[in-house]
Structures are given as structure tokens and as C-alpha cells.
Amino acid sequence: MDEKVDVVIIGGGIVGCAAAYYLTQRGASVILIEKNGVGSGASGRSGGGVRQSARVSAELPLANESAALFPLLSGELGVDIEYVQRGNLRLVESVDHIRPMQVDVTRQQAQGLDVRWIGQAEACEMTPALRRENVFGASFCPTDGHANPLKLTTGYVNAASRAGAKIITNCEVRDIKQLDAGEAIVETTRGDIHARVAIIAAGAGTRALCLQLGFDLPLANMRYESLVTEAMPPLFPYMFGVASADLFFRQTKHGSVHFGGGMVEQANDERTTIKNLQLAAEHIVRLIPMLGTASLVRTWGGLDPSTPDGIPIIDRLNENVIVASGFCGHGFAIGPIVGRYLAQWAATGEKPEAFAPFRRSRFEGWLQTKWTPTGSFEAALATESTQVKGEGHGTAPTLAESALQTPLPLDEAGSKFLMIDPSKCTGCRMCEMACSIHNYQLARQTQLRIQVAYLSDAAYSPVMCVHCEEMFCKDACPVDALVFDETTHAIRVIDENCTACLLCVEACPYGGITYAEDKGVVIKCDLCGGDPACASYCAPGAIRFRALDAPTWNVVKANAVESVKYLAQGLR
């Protein structure tokens, strides 16, 4: 097979299939190549949420446009995509998460979204199946909904096929080249395809394909796992999310409950793991006890690429190749509009303005060589303040301005110190996620050595061990479970020695050491062996790991200790 078309699309997920359909509506000749089967990756296995809420500003315009398409797609594509628009509840399971969620609701309202905070009583009244004592409130967006992801993906590709597109499945791309003639050539196991434009929307395979063209994009594959129950009586009409755990669940048109998340980890193997599925199941049963008796009929895992800032890359690689990837587990809802805009771009040559925030150049010089993939909703807030516009940060102490200058060269530097600047903290909680992934390779907010303290709507800051010279925790430990590391100058916990007496927790005046119930030992910051993940991935610059001269060190350390001590009081 050696063929020539206007556009070749690599990837049979929601974005690629939608682009193929909309290109055929423009009269373009199209070939779509899929390595396996259509919808066999993240698209067909997604949670199916069609939400505008809990998105960053960059994605919200696309989400709004895409949401307007969904009510029309069943009729347009000739298949029931099982779309319902009955709202989305994002549950809060801890009192510590009430204020962050309320503040984020205010942010979304300021952007014109119909979303509101509801208390525990109203949330449980709306969903009687919820266990009241495990829910402290929720955000509610009535314009959100959900659909069948596989039906929509296959609906797009079938409609494209009927309109003349050629769909080639079980076909692997061997190489991608740009010819001098101003076209791309895609070499496959079925032959070569010449095209004026090639669109790479290959999900987990995108990074490898881009490398063939000499572009190394900051994409890391994250594994999402889902479970589906047998058909149940009607329990709830809404889409649900648990932001702090990245958990989602919904009841389908057929009565089965589809749920997943809670354990998101970097992987190259999409096969599910018993441990992760069990944790997700235990989590949802805590929220919906009635599901404890439900039989599981299906489980699956899928890989989805994540970017450092949690939003996709949609951009040109060269004159003839466009890439659309890195949707970080929340691409299904915007897939239709992304596909339509890609078709417009490929047909006209003009990049849609809606894609401006997703340029690949935003990663140049920023976190390219070191970043922590999270794949979570919280990760997407890393580059965006969750504050109400115009509000300040209260009266919490801040670092001396001298601490924020360029660090000294190593040969002139003294000791390194974790410096905290509350005035720069946006409440994104990226430090918490980075800490979790570094230590446990899991994107979940448990067993944290750092915690963001929320003292008011506009005053918050990371709280962790300040590595004080007094070493209160070490002195209080009766069993030598805390030791001083001569290399990093941090106190480390020796798990096997810890008896969980918690004397160290009581002794620390800064809230820098806590008890991890599931581990049965205390945990604290150990500076990640000398390269703290929290500082590496704090985009706003609220946490910095700097080397300073002695006089500046003393000033900065005193300010930082006072700042952390002040904020730690709010956690008690």
C-alpha cells in the first residue's frame, strides 16, 4: 500500500477519530491509522465525564465549546452515545479540603461557570446513597454530564468511514519523515502514506513517534484503572469526582457503576494491578456502602500521557506535522472540539486561537529534564492561582527579598536550605503531589511529608520540616528511629526502629513530622536525598532549595522558621 491523501491521522482515540470525521465534512481525503483497535487506548476506557468544572482557565473555553456539541452528537453521528447532562458533584472527604474547594469554586464562578459549593446536608440529600460521615461537602456544576466513551469514539470513526475516510487498524507506524516536497511520509507495516499534513494523536505512543522527527516532548504515560459493576438499581444520576484522590464514578444508562482512579501511577504497562483495583473499590464502598455487595463484571487499565503542567500539547512539530497529546486523563470531554479545530487547522493552515495555550514551546527551559508526572486534577492547577483575584495573602510572614535572588555558584555557596515564601503560594498543592510520587511512585495525597496549610481564603503555605538545628524530634525519640544524615543534613526516619510512640510529633513545634496510619510509622521530610521534589516542581516559586552565604542564611532561616511556625499553628 502506497497512498497519497490530504491528511493522515495517527491514533484511533477520541481526538484522532473526531478529527477524521470533521475533515471529511470539509471534503478532505483522510487515512486514519491505529496500532490496535479504535478506542482501545485511553479514550475507550475513560470515565466518560463531560465536565467543564474543575478545569484550568486554559482548557475552559474548549470545554465550554465541546459541551455544546454533546447534545447534538447522537443525531449527527447516528449512534446513541448515552449522553446525559445532570451535573457533576466533586466530593470533599476531609475538613482540610473544604476551603481549597470553596476557593476553587469562587475562581470558576469568576470565569462565568455555573458552579456552586454545597454543604454536607445538601450533598447527601441529592445523593442518599452517600455515607454522610465520609462527605463534608461538594462542588456542583449542573451543566456537566457523562457519555459512553467507546460509543462516541467509534461513532466518530464510523461516520468518517461512511464519508470516505479510510480506517486502517492493527497497523504500526515505523517512521515519520518530512519530505522536501512539502509533505509528510508515514512508513507503516502496511506501506507508505504521503500526506500534506500528518496529525499525531497517538496517546501513549506519541512521544516515541515524535522522537522519530527529532522532537522529545515532555510526556510521561500514566496508568488509569477502572472497574465496572453489574447492573444496579438507580443510585445517582450525577457524575462524581473526589478531587483529593483523583477518584471518579458514574452510573451508566444500563445501571452498571463505572468507577476508577484513586491510584494513578507512571507506567508503560496498561495491565491492571490487584492492589490498585482493591484500593479503588474500598474507597468507593466507603462513599457508597450499597456497592459493597455489587459484583464486578469488568476491569481495565489504560495509559494516558501527562505533561508537566497537566494540560495538553497541541502544536506544530514542523511544516507538515501537528501533534495533539498529553490530555492527562481529562481529554474525553474536549476531544470533539479539539478534533474539529484540528480539522480546521489541517484544512486551512491557520492555527486556531483556541490552541494558543497549548504550544510546546512553553516547556523550553522549564522542567524539561526533571519533572514529576501526576496525572491528577490537582496537577492541572500547578500553573494557576486558586485565589480569588485581587485578594492578598493576609499577615503571614514572608522571606527576605534577598533570598529570592539567583543562587550563589556552588564554590561560593554555603549550606542549602528549603526556603518558603507564602506570598508566592497559590494553593495548588503541587508540592504535595510531587512528594507523594517521589516517595511512593503514586499520584495520591497520602503519606505526605509536606502539607499546604489554608488559614483563610487568601493565606496558605507549604508546611514541612524546617530541618532545625535543635533537632527536637531526634532528641525526643527513645529508640533511635531518627538519625542525622551527614550528607543531606536532614533527619531521616528508620522505619524498622519506629514504635509509633509519637513523642517526636509532640516535640516538633513546626508540624514537620506526622504519623502515617497506613504505614504505622512517623514520616518527615528527608530532602529527597538532597534534591527536594517539592522545590523542583513548585512552579510559582513558593518553595526554593538555595545555597546561601552565612549572613543571608541566618536571616532567611529565621524568617522561614517563623513563617512555618506561624502557619503550622493553623493545622493544630
C-alpha positions in Angstrom: 0.0 0.0 0.0 1.5 3.3 -1.1 -1.1 6.1 -1.0 -1.4 9.8 -1.1 -4.0 11.8 0.8 -4.6 15.3 2.2 -4.3 14.3 5.9 -3.0 11.2 7.6 -4.0 10.8 11.3 -2.0 8.5 13.6 -4.2 7.4 16.5 -7.7 6.0 16.8 -8.7 7.7 20.0 -11.4 10.4 20.5 -9.2 13.2 19.2 -8.0 11.4 16.1 -11.4 9.9 15.2 -13.1 13.3 15.7 -10.5 15.0 13.5 -11.1 12.4 10.8 -14.8 13.0 10.9 -14.6 16.7 10.7 -12.0 16.6 7.9 -14.4 14.5 5.8 -17.0 17.1 6.4 -14.6 19.6 4.8 -14.1 17.3 1.8 -10.6 16.3 2.6 -9.2 12.8 1.8 -8.2 11.1 5.1 -6.5 8.0 6.3 -6.5 7.1 10.0 -4.0 4.6 11.3 -4.5 2.8 14.6 -1.9 0.5 16.1 -4.6 -1.7 17.7 -8.3 -1.1 17.6 -10.3 2.1 17.5 -10.9 3.3 21.1 -8.6 0.5 22.5 -6.5 3.0 24.5 -7.4 5.7 27.0 -10.4 7.1 25.0 -12.5 3.9 25.0 -11.6 3.2 28.7 -12.1 6.7 30.1 -14.6 7.6 32.8 -16.8 9.3 30.3 -17.1 12.6 32.2 -18.2 15.6 30.1 -17.3 18.3 32.5 -16.5 22.0 32.4 -15.9 22.3 36.2 -12.6 21.8 37.9 -10.6 22.8 34.8 -7.9 25.4 34.5 -8.6 28.6 32.6 -6.6 27.4 29.5 -9.0 24.4 29.0 -12.3 26.0 30.0 -13.1 27.7 26.6 -12.6 24.3 24.8 -14.7 22.5 27.5 -17.5 25.1 27.0 -17.5 24.6 23.3 -17.3 20.9 23.5 -20.1 20.7 26.0 -22.3 22.5 23.5 -21.6 19.8 20.9 -22.5 16.7 23.0 -26.3 17.1 22.9 -26.2 17.0 19.1 -23.7 14.2 18.5 -26.1 11.2 18.8 -28.2 12.6 16.0 -25.3 13.8 13.9 -23.3 10.5 14.1 -26.3 8.2 14.0 -25.5 6.4 17.3 -26.7 6.7 20.8 -23.7 8.0 22.8 -25.7 7.7 26.0 -25.1 11.4 26.9 -26.8 12.7 30.0 -26.4 16.2 31.4 -27.4 16.0 35.0 -24.5 17.6 36.8 -21.2 16.7 38.4 -20.5 16.5 42.2 -16.9 16.8 43.3 -16.9 15.5 46.8 -14.8 16.7 49.7 -13.8 13.9 52.1 -11.8 15.9 54.7 -12.4 19.2 56.5 -8.9 20.2 55.3 -10.1 20.2 51.8 -13.2 22.4 52.3 -11.6 25.7 51.9 -9.5 24.8 48.9 -12.6 23.5 47.1 -14.6 26.6 48.1 -11.8 28.9 46.8 -11.6 27.0 43.6 -15.4 27.2 43.1 -15.1 31.0 43.5 -12.4 31.0 40.8 -14.6 29.1 38.4 -17.6 31.4 39.1 -15.4 34.4 38.3 -14.8 32.7 34.9 -18.5 32.5 34.3 -19.1 28.8 35.0 -22.4 27.7 36.6 -20.9 26.0 39.7 -21.5 26.3 43.4 -20.4 25.0 46.7 -22.9 22.8 48.6 -22.7 21.6 52.2 -22.8 18.1 53.6 -26.6 18.1 54.1 -27.4 19.1 50.6 -24.9 16.7 49.0 -26.3 13.8 50.9 -29.9 14.9 50.2 -29.1 15.0 46.5 -27.5 11.5 46.8 -29.0 9.5 49.6 -26.7 6.6 48.8 -23.7 8.5 50.1 -22.4 7.7 53.5 -22.9 11.0 55.3 -19.9 10.8 57.7 -17.5 10.5 54.8 -18.7 13.6 52.9 -18.1 17.1 54.1 -19.5 19.0 51.1 -19.0 19.2 47.3 -18.9 21.5 44.3 -21.8 21.1 42.0 -21.9 22.0 38.3 -25.3 21.3 36.7 -24.1 21.7 33.1 -21.7 18.8 33.4 -22.6 15.3 32.3 -21.3 12.0 31.1 -21.4 9.8 28.0 -20.3 6.4 26.7 -16.7 7.0 25.6 -16.3 3.9 23.4 -19.6 4.6 21.6 -18.6 8.2 20.9 -15.2 7.3 19.6 -16.4 4.5 17.3 -19.4 6.7 16.3 -16.9 9.3 15.0 -14.8 6.8 13.1 -17.8 5.0 11.6 -19.3 8.4 10.4 -15.9 9.3 9.0 -15.7 6.0 7.2 -19.1 6.5 5.7 -18.0 9.9 4.4 -15.0 8.4 2.6 -12.2 8.2 5.2 -10.0 5.1 5.1 -9.6 3.5 8.6 -6.6 1.1 9.0 -6.4 -0.8 12.3 -3.8 -3.1 13.6 -1.2 -1.1 11.7 2.0 0.1 13.2 3.9 3.2 12.3 7.6 2.5 11.6 8.8 6.0 10.8 7.7 9.6 10.0 9.6 11.8 7.7 9.2 15.3 6.2 10.0 15.4 2.5 11.4 18.4 0.6 8.3 18.4 -1.5 6.4 19.8 1.5 4.7 16.7 2.6 5.0 14.1 5.3 5.6 10.4 4.7 4.4 7.9 7.2 6.0 4.5 6.9 3.8 1.7 8.2 3.7 -2.1 8.4 1.1 -1.8 5.5 3.1 0.5 3.3 3.8 4.2 3.0 1.3 7.1 3.1 2.1 10.5 1.7 0.1 13.4 3.1 0.1 17.2 3.1 -0.5 17.1 6.8 0.1 14.4 9.4 -1.6 14.6 12.8 -0.1 12.6 15.6 -2.8 11.9 18.2 -1.4 8.5 19.3 -1.9 8.8 23.1 0.7 6.7 24.9 2.7 6.2 21.7 3.0 9.9 20.9 6.4 10.6 22.5 8.1 7.7 20.6 6.6 8.9 17.3 7.8 12.5 17.9 11.3 11.3 18.6 11.4 9.9 15.1 11.2 13.5 13.9 13.8 14.7 16.4 11.3 16.2 19.0 11.5 15.0 22.6 8.2 16.1 24.2 7.8 16.1 28.0 5.2 13.3 28.0 5.1 10.5 30.6 2.5 7.7 30.4 0.2 7.4 33.4 -1.9 4.3 34.1 -5.5 4.8 34.9 -7.5 1.8 36.1 -11.3 1.3 36.1 -13.9 -1.2 37.4 -17.4 -1.8 36.2 -20.1 -3.4 38.4 -23.2 -5.4 37.4 -26.4 -3.5 36.8 -27.7 -1.9 39.9 -30.9 -0.2 40.8 -30.8 3.6 40.2 -28.4 5.1 42.8 -27.5 8.5 41.4 -27.8 10.5 38.2 -24.7 12.6 38.5 -21.1 12.2 37.6 -18.9 12.1 40.7 -15.3 13.0 41.4 -13.2 13.1 44.5 -10.6 15.7 43.7 -8.2 14.9 46.5 -8.0 11.2 45.5 -8.5 11.6 41.7 -11.4 9.2 42.0 -14.4 9.2 39.7 -17.6 7.2 39.4 -20.9 7.3 37.5 -23.9 5.1 36.9 -24.4 4.2 33.2 -27.5 4.2 31.2 -27.6 0.4 31.7 -27.3 0.5 35.5 -23.7 -0.5 36.0 -21.5 1.7 38.0 -18.2 2.6 36.4 -15.5 3.9 38.8 -11.8 4.2 38.9 -8.9 6.4 39.8 -7.5 7.0 43.2 -4.3 5.3 42.3 -2.6 6.9 39.3 1.0 5.9 38.6 3.6 6.2 35.9 3.8 3.1 33.9 4.3 1.6 30.4 2.1 -1.4 31.1 -1.6 -0.9 30.9 -2.5 -4.1 32.7 -4.4 -3.6 35.9 -3.0 -4.4 39.3 -4.9 -6.1 42.1 -3.6 -3.7 44.7 -4.8 -0.6 42.8 -8.2 -2.0 42.0 -8.7 -3.1 45.6 -7.9 0.3 46.9 -10.3 2.0 44.4 -13.0 -0.5 45.4 -12.5 0.1 49.1 -12.6 3.8 48.5 -15.9 3.9 46.6 -17.5 1.5 49.1 -16.7 3.9 51.9 -18.6 6.5 50.0 -21.4 4.3 48.6 -21.9 1.4 51.0 -24.6 -0.2 48.8 -21.9 -1.0 46.2 -20.2 -3.4 48.7 -22.5 -6.2 47.6 -22.2 -5.5 43.8 -20.4 -8.0 41.6 -17.6 -6.7 39.4 -18.1 -7.6 35.7 -15.1 -5.9 34.1 -11.8 -4.2 34.9 -9.3 -2.5 32.6 -6.3 -0.2 32.6 -5.3 2.4 30.1 -2.2 4.6 29.5 -2.6 8.3 29.0 0.3 10.7 28.6 0.7 13.5 31.1 2.6 16.8 30.8 4.5 18.8 33.5 1.7 21.3 33.8 -1.2 19.0 33.4 -2.6 20.4 30.1 -2.1 19.1 26.6 0.4 19.9 23.9 -1.4 20.8 20.6 1.1 22.4 18.2 3.1 22.0 15.0 6.3 20.0 15.1 7.3 21.1 11.6 5.6 22.4 8.5 3.7 19.2 7.8 3.2 17.6 11.2 0.8 18.5 14.1 0.8 16.8 17.5 -2.1 16.6 19.9 -1.3 14.8 23.1 -0.8 15.0 26.9 -4.5 15.3 27.8 -3.7 13.9 31.3 -6.8 11.8 31.8 -9.3 14.6 31.1 -9.3 14.7 27.3 -12.5 12.8 26.5 -14.8 15.8 27.2 -12.8 18.2 25.0 -12.0 15.6 22.3 -14.8 16.6 20.0 -13.9 20.3 19.8 -10.2 19.5 19.7 -10.8 17.2 16.7 -12.9 19.9 15.0 -10.2 22.6 15.5 -7.5 20.2 14.3 -9.6 19.6 11.1 -9.8 23.3 10.6 -6.1 23.8 11.1 -5.2 20.9 8.7 -7.6 22.2 6.1 -6.7 25.9 6.2 -3.2 26.0 7.5 -4.2 28.6 10.1 -3.7 27.6 13.8 -6.9 28.2 15.8 -6.5 30.8 18.5 -8.1 28.3 21.0 -4.8 26.3 20.8 -2.5 29.1 21.8 -2.2 28.0 25.5 -1.1 24.5 24.4 2.1 25.4 22.5 5.0 23.1 23.1 7.4 26.0 23.4 6.1 26.7 26.9 8.4 23.9 28.2 11.5 25.3 26.7 13.9 26.0 29.6 11.3 24.8 32.2 11.3 21.4 33.8 12.3 19.6 30.6 14.9 17.5 32.2 13.3 17.0 35.6 9.6 16.9 36.3 7.1 14.8 38.2 4.1 13.5 36.2 0.9 13.4 38.3 -2.0 12.8 36.0 -4.3 14.4 38.5 -6.8 17.2 38.8 -4.6 18.9 41.4 -1.7 18.8 39.0 -3.5 20.8 36.5 -3.8 23.7 38.9 0.0 23.9 39.2 0.3 26.9 37.0 -2.8 28.7 38.1 -3.7 30.5 41.3 -6.6 29.2 43.2 -7.1 32.5 44.9 -9.8 35.0 44.4 -8.5 37.7 42.1 -7.4 40.8 44.0 -7.0 39.3 47.4 -3.7 39.3 49.2 -2.1 36.8 51.5 -3.0 38.1 54.9 -0.4 38.7 57.5 1.7 35.6 57.3 5.5 36.4 57.4 7.4 36.2 54.2 11.0 35.6 53.3 13.5 38.4 53.0 13.8 39.6 49.4 17.4 38.8 49.3 16.5 35.1 49.5 14.8 35.2 46.1 17.8 36.3 44.1 19.8 34.0 41.9 21.6 31.4 44.0 25.4 31.6 44.5 27.8 29.5 42.5 28.5 26.2 44.2 32.1 27.2 45.1 30.8 30.3 46.9 27.7 28.8 48.4 27.2 27.7 51.9 24.5 25.3 53.2 21.4 24.7 51.2 18.0 25.4 52.8 14.4 24.9 51.9 13.0 28.4 51.7 9.3 29.1 51.9 7.7 32.2 50.6 3.9 32.2 51.5 3.3 35.2 49.3 4.0 33.1 46.2 2.0 30.1 47.3 -1.1 29.7 45.1 -2.6 26.7 47.0 -2.1 24.4 44.0 -0.8 21.6 46.3 1.6 20.5 43.6 4.3 20.1 46.3 2.0 17.5 48.0 1.6 15.5 44.8 5.4 15.7 43.9 6.2 14.5 47.4 3.8 11.6 47.1 5.1 10.5 43.7 8.7 10.8 44.6 8.4 8.7 47.7 5.8 6.2 46.7 5.5 6.5 42.9 1.8 7.1 43.3 -0.2 10.2 42.5 -2.2 10.2 45.6 -2.3 12.5 48.6 -1.4 10.1 51.4 1.7 9.6 53.5 2.7 13.2 52.8 5.9 14.8 54.2 4.6 18.2 53.3 1.1 19.8 53.7 -0.4 23.0 52.5 -1.9 25.0 55.3 -5.1 27.0 54.5 -5.6 29.7 57.1 -8.0 31.8 55.1 -9.3 32.3 51.6 -6.0 34.0 50.7 -3.4 32.9 53.2 -1.8 29.5 52.7 1.7 28.0 52.6 3.6 24.7 52.5 4.4 23.3 55.9 7.1 20.8 56.3 10.2 20.0 58.4 12.4 23.1 58.6 15.4 21.0 59.5 16.0 23.0 62.6 19.4 22.9 64.3 17.8 22.0 67.6 16.6 18.6 66.3 13.7 18.4 68.8 12.3 15.3 67.1 15.6 13.4 67.3 16.2 14.2 70.9 12.7 13.1 71.8 13.0 9.7 70.1 13.7 6.9 72.7 14.5 4.2 70.2 16.9 5.8 67.7 14.4 5.8 64.9 15.5 9.3 63.8 19.0 9.7 62.6 21.0 12.7 61.2 22.2 12.3 57.6 25.7 13.8 57.3 25.3 14.2 53.6 22.0 16.0 53.3 22.0 17.4 56.9 18.4 16.2 57.3 16.9 13.9 59.9 15.8 10.5 58.4 13.3 8.0 59.8 14.4 4.4 60.2 11.1 2.7 59.8 12.1 -0.6 61.4 13.1 1.2 64.6 9.9 3.3 64.9 7.4 2.2 67.5 4.9 4.9 66.8 5.1 6.4 70.2 4.6 9.8 68.6 6.9 11.6 71.1 8.7 13.2 68.2 5.4 14.5 66.8 4.6 16.2 70.1 8.1 17.6 70.4 8.2 19.3 66.9 6.9 22.9 67.2 6.6 23.3 63.4 4.3 20.5 62.4 7.1 19.0 60.4 6.7 15.3 61.4 3.5 13.3 61.2 2.1 9.8 61.8 1.3 7.7 58.7 -1.5 5.4 59.9 -1.3 3.0 56.9 2.5 2.6 57.4 2.3 2.6 61.2 5.4 4.8 61.5 6.2 8.5 61.5 7.2 10.3 58.3 9.1 13.5 57.7 10.9 15.4 55.0 14.4 13.9 54.3 15.1 16.4 51.5 14.7 13.6 48.9 18.3 12.6 49.4 19.5 16.2 48.6 17.2 17.1 45.7 13.7 18.0 47.1 10.9 17.2 44.7 8.7 19.8 46.2 11.1 22.6 45.3 11.8 21.2 41.9 8.1 21.2 41.0 6.9 24.4 42.6 6.1 26.5 39.6 5.1 29.6 41.5 8.4 29.6 43.4 6.9 29.4 46.9 9.5 26.6 47.7 13.1 27.0 46.8 16.2 25.0 47.7 19.0 27.5 47.7 22.6 27.8 48.7 23.4 31.0 50.5 26.2 32.8 52.2 26.3 32.6 56.0 24.8 36.0 56.8 22.0 35.6 54.4 21.5 32.0 55.6 20.9 33.2 59.1 18.3 35.8 58.1 16.5 33.6 55.7 16.4 30.7 58.0 15.0 32.8 60.9 12.3 34.2 58.6 11.4 30.8 57.2 11.2 29.1 60.6 8.9 31.8 61.8 6.8 31.6 58.7 6.4 27.8 59.0 5.8 28.0 62.7 3.1 30.6 62.2 1.3 28.5 59.6 1.7 25.3 61.4 -0.4 26.7 64.2 -3.3 26.7 61.8 -3.0 23.0 61.3 -3.5 22.2 65.0 
